[in-house]
């Protein structure tokens, strides 16, 4: 009886999952995350930590010459694209089924660990983008504050000069 259950399970898996290597989805997901990180981080790509240990950032470290201003919008656009690419790669490795198929697919431990690393990395990218946006807005405010103060001072000086001229003309 147990043998028939096992054969039914194996038969069901064989009918759903074509002969694709079990790590194809994980490799494709990691490649998608690496390309997203390369586009997102630019010159500020982290060189240590779990991302580097996972091997997810070699492309980002090679692109340190990318302009820093383009990093935040690119990262914001790249995070959902990388998640979609990882899901599409997993679906392609599973035989091109719809996204619902991913829910019922038999994932190997290596694939699950790789996907976990990808999602953790995407979370790090999101946090980095949020911090960078905050520091950029703070920097803009700090630069704008002295300029606004100077403008106010100039306006006050002009008003004082006009008042002095009016008083001199009245006398």
Secondary structure, 3 states (H helix, E strand, C coil): CHHHHHHHHHHHHHHHCCCCCCCHHHHHHHHHHHHHHHHHHHHHCCCCCHHHHHCCCHHHHHCCCCCCHHHHHHHHHHHHHHHHHHHHHHHHHCCCCCHHHHHHCCCCHHHHHHHHHHHHHHHHHHHHHHHHHHHHHHHHHHHHHHHHHHHHHHHHHHHHHHHHHHHHHHC
